[in-house]
Amino acid sequence: MAAASSSGAAVTARGIHIMDSPEGRMSAVPWVSLGVDGAGHEEEDAVLARARGCDVYVGHGGGVRLMVAWLRAELELLGVPCVASDRRRCGDARGLSAARAAMDVALAGVVVVTPVSLANPYAVEEIRVFLERGALVPVFVGIRQGDFVAEDVVERRSDLWETHGGELWKAYDGVEAEWREVVEGLARAEPVVELRLGDLRDRVLDVLQILGARLGRPAVAPAVRAWRSSGFLSSMKSLTAE
């Protein structure tokens, strides 16, 4: 577990943020990341085979790919095969096919939800698919679970929805009833994780703990406890040094 613990520390040392900086967005993580070196050079059948072997699908977009890279790295260190994808930005059919194959077999679906997600057809589909299977783990970034009231979104009530709301299903020629089901599902979902500036490490650990329980991986809980403890001790040492 020492290697896993040092991974988290290394990411923290690089100053990872909840939202990506504009200059880092294009190169941080491939649109479909299988977590395998050289996956981009494999034949389509091999890529699909790896996608079909995943336990966790992570859907993301809206400038949070650095956070997703951290989460995926920790999952892989724990031996949990994971596929992370921003399907809206997939540039070819192979990437979309691999992402869809991963969605179909994943035992849990982590979807990073931002204020712009409800106008993204891929994010809406991912939320709906994993809600229907009872396998959704939503991670809210820049938004709270209490913000998901369909009429508030449509009528642009609140500062948040004045900017990002409206009849958002029309943005992608979607079905209003299905869109509303997604909004209501997010409002009821349990458990959820809400990220705030400065607590990214703890929230990533929260997601790992939830996934460990969902997947029946008994080794995850003690690993997360050890990582939390190492983070607390590091903080105490910093305070003492000051």
Wavefront OBJ file of the C-alpha trace (Angstrom):
o trace
v 0.000 0.000 0.000
v 2.979 2.303 0.280
v 3.048 2.829 -3.456
v -0.628 3.759 -3.518
v -0.202 6.220 -0.691
v 2.703 7.913 -2.401
v 0.593 8.261 -5.547
v -1.933 10.436 -3.760
v 0.846 12.505 -2.234
v 2.471 12.987 -5.609
v -0.744 14.301 -7.132
v -1.236 16.672 -4.215
v 2.310 17.928 -4.616
v 1.604 18.831 -8.231
v -1.167 21.145 -7.067
v -4.090 19.370 -8.705
v -7.298 21.430 -8.741
v -10.969 20.542 -9.040
v -11.280 22.366 -12.351
v -8.562 22.131 -14.995
v -6.619 25.174 -16.066
v -7.423 26.159 -19.685
v -3.926 25.323 -20.930
v -4.043 21.844 -19.372
v -7.412 20.718 -20.676
v -6.383 19.413 -24.057
v -3.460 17.226 -22.995
v -4.296 15.982 -19.506
v -6.161 12.745 -20.297
v -7.255 11.000 -23.517
v -10.963 11.237 -24.259
v -11.241 7.497 -23.651
v -8.675 6.311 -21.130
v -8.346 2.579 -20.584
v -5.564 2.997 -18.085
v -3.210 0.878 -20.196
v 0.048 2.197 -21.671
v -0.074 2.149 -25.442
v -3.801 1.414 -25.641
v -4.107 3.978 -28.410
v -2.000 1.794 -30.718
v -3.893 -1.441 -30.210
v -6.279 -3.029 -32.667
v -9.959 -2.287 -32.203
v -10.727 -5.798 -30.916
v -8.078 -5.491 -28.193
v -9.340 -2.075 -27.109
v -12.913 -3.358 -26.907
v -11.773 -6.418 -24.965
v -10.113 -4.219 -22.357
v -13.178 -1.984 -22.171
v -15.420 -4.993 -21.624
v -13.247 -6.028 -18.693
v -13.832 -2.859 -16.688
v -15.613 -2.755 -13.329
v -16.003 1.034 -13.093
v -16.992 3.492 -15.796
v -16.201 7.170 -15.199
v -18.051 9.679 -17.364
v -16.682 13.191 -17.323
v -16.423 16.489 -19.153
v -16.565 20.204 -18.485
v -12.933 20.717 -17.507
v -12.519 18.137 -14.718
v -10.272 15.625 -16.467
v -7.351 16.082 -14.086
v -9.586 15.040 -11.204
v -10.731 12.023 -13.202
v -7.125 11.067 -13.922
v -6.412 11.010 -10.188
v -9.472 8.882 -9.444
v -8.674 6.435 -12.230
v -5.062 6.108 -11.089
v -6.108 5.273 -7.532
v -8.653 2.718 -8.765
v -5.994 1.011 -10.849
v -3.624 0.927 -7.870
v -6.358 -0.883 -5.974
v -6.707 -3.405 -8.788
v -10.059 -2.086 -10.012
v -10.171 -1.943 -13.840
v -11.605 1.381 -14.950
v -12.521 3.212 -18.149
v -12.790 7.012 -18.114
v -14.392 8.811 -21.025
v -15.569 12.221 -22.193
v -17.688 10.809 -24.999
v -18.643 14.226 -26.332
v -15.015 14.737 -27.331
v -14.331 11.272 -28.739
v -12.864 11.744 -32.179
v -13.580 8.353 -33.731
v -15.984 5.435 -33.753
v -13.510 3.168 -31.950
v -13.403 5.447 -28.920
v -17.192 5.700 -28.771
v -17.562 1.924 -29.160
v -15.072 1.257 -26.376
v -16.789 3.725 -24.057
v -20.202 2.237 -24.764
v -18.908 -1.296 -24.214
v -17.493 -0.218 -20.859
v -20.810 1.359 -19.866
v -22.650 -1.850 -20.701
v -20.525 -4.066 -18.447
v -19.486 -1.723 -15.624
v -20.718 -2.661 -12.170
v -20.664 0.988 -11.101
v -20.858 4.252 -12.996
v -19.214 7.390 -11.646
v -20.529 10.440 -13.494
v -18.952 13.826 -12.801
v -21.834 16.315 -12.874
v -21.156 20.022 -13.429
v -23.551 22.923 -14.117
v -23.316 22.236 -17.870
v -23.946 18.471 -17.706
v -27.717 18.687 -18.143
v -27.223 20.106 -21.646
v -24.761 17.357 -22.603
v -26.536 14.395 -24.248
v -23.750 11.974 -23.341
v -23.759 12.969 -19.671
v -27.557 12.745 -19.546
v -27.459 9.273 -21.100
v -24.767 8.067 -18.699
v -26.728 9.313 -15.699
v -29.923 7.677 -16.978
v -28.265 4.335 -17.776
v -26.628 3.951 -14.373
v -29.666 5.279 -12.510
v -31.814 2.588 -14.129
v -29.329 -0.076 -13.035
v -29.027 1.292 -9.500
v -25.291 1.696 -10.086
v -24.843 5.482 -10.278
v -22.285 7.318 -8.145
v -22.700 11.023 -8.992
v -19.883 13.424 -8.184
v -21.095 17.028 -8.102
v -18.587 19.735 -9.012
v -19.674 23.368 -8.814
v -23.213 22.298 -7.996
v -25.129 20.782 -5.059
v -27.652 17.980 -4.994
v -30.319 20.406 -3.785
v -29.954 22.387 -7.019
v -31.586 19.624 -9.043
v -35.203 20.763 -9.263
v -36.463 20.443 -12.829
v -38.732 23.488 -12.754
v -35.962 25.624 -11.280
v -33.698 24.620 -14.148
v -36.322 25.222 -16.836
v -37.491 28.558 -15.388
v -33.898 29.667 -14.687
v -34.543 30.216 -10.991
v -31.415 31.022 -8.966
v -28.140 32.534 -10.100
v -26.853 29.106 -11.120
v -29.701 28.276 -13.469
v -30.016 31.818 -14.780
v -26.670 31.133 -16.425
v -26.866 27.402 -17.155
v -30.591 26.595 -17.148
v -33.478 26.597 -19.592
v -35.170 23.908 -21.660
v -31.900 22.030 -21.852
v -33.189 18.898 -23.593
v -33.666 21.090 -26.669
v -29.915 21.723 -26.764
v -29.441 18.176 -28.082
v -32.911 17.414 -29.490
v -33.712 15.202 -26.509
v -36.948 14.037 -24.897
v -38.238 16.280 -22.123
v -39.681 13.434 -20.023
v -36.384 11.518 -20.040
v -34.452 14.682 -19.198
v -36.743 15.385 -16.235
v -36.295 11.814 -14.992
v -32.540 12.387 -14.958
v -32.877 15.633 -12.983
v -35.210 13.994 -10.472
v -32.920 10.972 -10.251
v -29.954 13.165 -9.363
v -32.030 14.853 -6.666
v -32.795 11.458 -5.078
v -29.508 9.652 -5.679
v -27.684 8.057 -2.741
v -24.849 8.171 -1.981
v -23.445 11.259 -3.669
v -20.158 13.133 -3.430
v -19.967 16.938 -3.562
v -16.576 18.477 -4.322
v -15.504 21.855 -3.033
v -12.273 23.743 -3.546
v -9.630 22.425 -1.166
v -11.219 19.057 -0.342
v -10.466 17.142 -3.536
v -8.274 14.492 -1.896
v -10.887 13.590 0.713
v -13.661 13.474 -1.864
v -11.648 11.190 -4.149
v -11.214 8.904 -1.150
v -14.977 9.098 -0.532
v -15.605 7.877 -4.075
v -13.116 5.040 -3.618
v -14.812 3.997 -0.386
v -18.258 3.983 -2.026
v -16.980 1.962 -4.963
v -15.226 -0.518 -2.700
v -18.513 -1.207 -0.934
v -20.489 -1.386 -4.190
v -18.049 -3.799 -5.777
v -17.591 -5.950 -2.690
v -13.844 -5.254 -2.542
v -12.895 -5.734 1.144
v -9.337 -4.503 0.577
v -10.476 -1.011 -0.442
v -11.744 0.164 2.962
v -8.477 -0.401 4.887
v -6.504 1.162 2.015
v -8.687 4.280 2.133
v -8.339 4.478 5.916
v -4.564 4.275 5.574
v -4.541 7.016 2.940
v -6.747 9.257 5.077
v -4.449 8.682 8.040
v -1.338 9.486 6.004
v -2.956 12.698 4.798
v -3.893 13.711 8.349
v -0.383 13.019 9.621
v 1.120 15.050 6.777
v -1.156 17.973 7.639
v -0.206 17.788 11.311
v 3.499 17.765 10.429
v 3.023 20.863 8.277
v 1.227 22.694 11.082
v 3.918 21.706 13.580
v 6.662 22.896 11.231
v 5.001 26.304 10.992
l 1 2 3 4 5 6 7 8 9 10 11 12 13 14 15 16 17 18 19 20 21 22 23 24 25 26 27 28 29 30 31 32 33 34 35 36 37 38 39 40 41 42 43 44 45 46 47 48 49 50 51 52 53 54 55 56 57 58 59 60 61 62 63 64 65 66 67 68 69 70 71 72 73 74 75 76 77 78 79 80 81 82 83 84 85 86 87 88 89 90 91 92 93 94 95 96 97 98 99 100 101 102 103 104 105 106 107 108 109 110 111 112 113 114 115 116 117 118 119 120 121 122 123 124 125 126 127 128 129 130 131 132 133 134 135 136 137 138 139 140 141 142 143 144 145 146 147 148 149 150 151 152 153 154 155 156 157 158 159 160 161 162 163 164 165 166 167 168 169 170 171 172 173 174 175 176 177 178 179 180 181 182 183 184 185 186 187 188 189 190 191 192 193 194 195 196 197 198 199 200 201 202 203 204 205 206 207 208 209 210 211 212 213 214 215 216 217 218 219 220 221 222 223 224 225 226 227 228 229 230 231 232 233 234 235 236 237 238 239 240 241 242
